[in-house]
Amino acid sequence: KQTLQKTNQEAREKLELTLPKERGFLGPALFFYQGFWCPSRILHNVVTFQQHFEGRDTDVILATKPKSGTTWLKSLVYSILNRTRFTEMDHPLLTKNPHELAPFLEFNVYSEKNEGLPDLSNISPPRLFSTHLPYGPLPESIQGSKCRIVYMGRNPYDTFVSAWKFVTGHNPELHLEVTIEDFLGHFLRGAEAFGPHWEHVLGYWKESLGRPNKVLFIKYEDMKENGTREMKRLAEFVGCGFSQEEDRDGVIDRILKLCSLSNLKELEVNKTGKYMPSVKNKLFFRKGEVGDWVNHLNPSMVERIDQMMKEKFEGSGLEF
Ligand code: A3P
């Protein structure tokens, strides 16, 4: 066992030495691995996930760039899939943070802190997992199987501001070391967790156009503006569309209400709980508005994001 650990350790060190490195904000460093900036503390989880995950046709994978509405998407899809199992009195969302109900493959399921590899074979279908990885590095058993991927994208202005608030909220001292201008520089260069932002979003966007039964692309803003329509798209896509009776009985509205920011934010678990040892649940629930960026970005910052967005998204058909 010791020899094996030593070999693993050597292989890791060797891999890390070959990868470009950047400063991290919520962890010690970022490594540029397979086209994205991977937080150093999960690099080896990612490798294990890539090597060992066996996707099934019935799996549902929720994919997002951080701060694009991951927590919301998890609560919505979990509630859609399990809508006949629970009532409003015993719903798991009342006592668990949404991240616990659709665990991250690279943070939780394949965490180095777990003993050995996880046994995922007994989870009844559809298994619900999540990831912040871009499309390209996803294991072949996800890309090649019929499992479905739901991606939530959000406009880059709000995503950037949300990330800034998350990072500085985590560590109130941080604003002493990095200004929002510096942070924007990192965002635009792509040197941030799971960045570059543009490639992340475009990767899933293109896949959703080419394989619409494989990847569903949902926008945070559309979910805000027309929740009922987007909920129907989501439910259809994951294979359990709402019946006419459910529609008539207000099932969609009830799920939207249960998963609303105002409801989740006020639950004890999300006010005082922690989801990982260093992550307070309350950090995932802030304003949840479209356009809050106007309160944080000056015209030159907006201009820089505009330019980059134009350059990267032009001709893709993707608009925010
Ligand atoms: P803001 O910082 O703009 O408020 P993620 O879940 O990917 O970390 O994204 C967090 C963002 O989603 C935060 O945005 C947060 O407030 C918002 N959010 C969290 N839960 C939400 C919900 N139930 N409905 C709408 N937005 C939500």
Boltz pocket constraint, residues with backbone or C-beta under 6 A from the ligand:
constraints:
  - pocket:
      binder: B
      contacts: [[A, 64], [A, 65], [A, 66], [A, 67], [A, 68], [A, 69], [A, 70], [A, 71], [A, 72], [A, 158], [A, 161], [A, 162], [A, 163], [A, 165], [A, 259], [A, 260], [A, 261], [A, 262], [A, 264], [A, 283], [A, 284], [A, 285], [A, 286], [A, 287], [A, 288], [A, 289], [A, 292]]
      max_distance: 6.0
